[in-house]
């Protein structure tokens, strides 16, 4: 399992909410590396059921729970940190804004949002993120975004971007606070 640079952004032992978390692998890795952290996996019903089975099999079910729902309608409240990994790029700006506004509505003023996505570099130099941007548009109707585009999208959904943390992989961590 890849190690993400999350210790620099961990809020403490309060609950983490991972949204559209697929089988819960990222939350499982976070829980394994941080024994004091608990979490919630939130995804569509059939996906949440898969995550529940994986988290039970890994022995982590006592520190997390799964919830089913639709993040375009409502996101569970009570989390200290909301984590969206490779979710925003699936959607155009309008749908991404709806999703982010649902997150914002569920969050307290002290909560934070972490978006884990590829960030398209500025300029005309070739970059994998630029190719993926084209593929996301054609296949899913989504898109990769530049740092400025993420900043604008987050602000339009009620967030103040606070920092961007590059990783050794192709993705970056974009942190934002509710405004």
Secondary structure, DSSP 8 states (H G I E B T S, - for coil): ----SGGGT---SS-EEEES-TTSHHHHHHHHH-TT--EEEEE-HHHHHHHHHHHHHTT-GGGEEEEE--TTT---S--SEEEEES-GGGS-HHHHHHHHHHHHHH--TT-EEEEEEEEE-SSSS--HHHHHHHHHHHHTS---EEHHHHHHHHHHTTEEEEEEEE-SSSEEEEEEEE-
